[in-house]
Amino acid sequence: MERFVRAFLKASLAWLALGVTLGVAMAARPAWTAYRPAHVHMVLLGFVTMMIYGVAYHVIPRFSGHPLYGRRAGPWHWWASNAGLALMAAGFVLRAAGSALGTPVLAVGGALSAAGAYTFAYLIWRTLDGAGPDAAPATTPIRRAAAAPRAAGA
């Protein structure tokens, strides 16, 4: 498994823990429901989307039989998505606190998260088309078995 794929999966679990913790805190202190947008983004963009990114980067090349297009963009995508989400969550908290910094921090975070999502869509689209700078096709046990020479008389 690629390092950036494992990083997406671990980030997904970290965002789940953070989002659930904030959810429990909001249940314990009703005044903290002002942080609901941060909670929702931690769980949906953090847990769900990061898990989708990680799983898709691992399985789509195998299912399509084509190597991941531009795999060097994967780590960049991880950094942009996670930094963007962290800034978004901070921006939502700052906004709830009435800080003027909330909106610009949220905007930068949203732009980074969107750039990550666009990168993902582009890479997966190109992978499904079979386009790519990587020459070797993705192999699976089934493809290797089919490509193996058959014994005489079989």
Secondary structure, 3 states (H helix, E strand, C coil): CCHHHHHHHHHHHHHHHHHHHHHHHHHHCHHHHHHHHHHHHHHHHHHHHHHHHHHHHHHHHHHHCCCCCCCCHHHHHHHHHHHHHHHHHHHHHHHHCCCCCHHHHHHHHHHHHHHHHHHHHHHHHHHHHCCCCCCCCCCCHHHHHHHCCCCCCC
